[in-house]
Amino acid sequence: MTDERYAIPTTRLAEAQSARAPVWRSRYDGPLTGLPSQIAPSGSLPAFHGTDAMGIWPGGDGVTGRMHDTWGAFVTTGRPGATGLPAWPTYSREQRPTMIFDARGSRIENDPDAERRRAWEDRDWQSAGTWFAFEGLS
């Protein structure tokens, strides 16, 4: 479901938009921390959809601070960036540069998950993530 509902549709959107305007792509790899021991005995879980919001909005130290600063720069200047981030090239179909945010730091990876992306090439489908939200609207 990650590929079908999120990864492949956003890849296709980035490819289409980057032909017309600058696009910077990122991926949050977590971890999601500060959870009660009943939910996560180790205190953390891997990232999943929506967990990046904990870094984007309140900020903080480490990866959450870098994400907060990066998004803040994008909103105020039109370019993402933060102290300590590597150079972040705009997205292109040829290289597919993606800023990876995780606990180890931030880095650019070209075409992360390329094998999974290629498995979806030349496939069209109606993503289940879009139609159910509009069910009943006719």
Beta strands, then each sheet from edge to edge (+ up, - down):
strand 1: 25-28
strand 2: 32-33
strand 3: 44-45
strand 4: 97-102
strand 5: 105-110
sheet 1: 1+ 4+ 5-
sheet 2: 2+ 3-
end
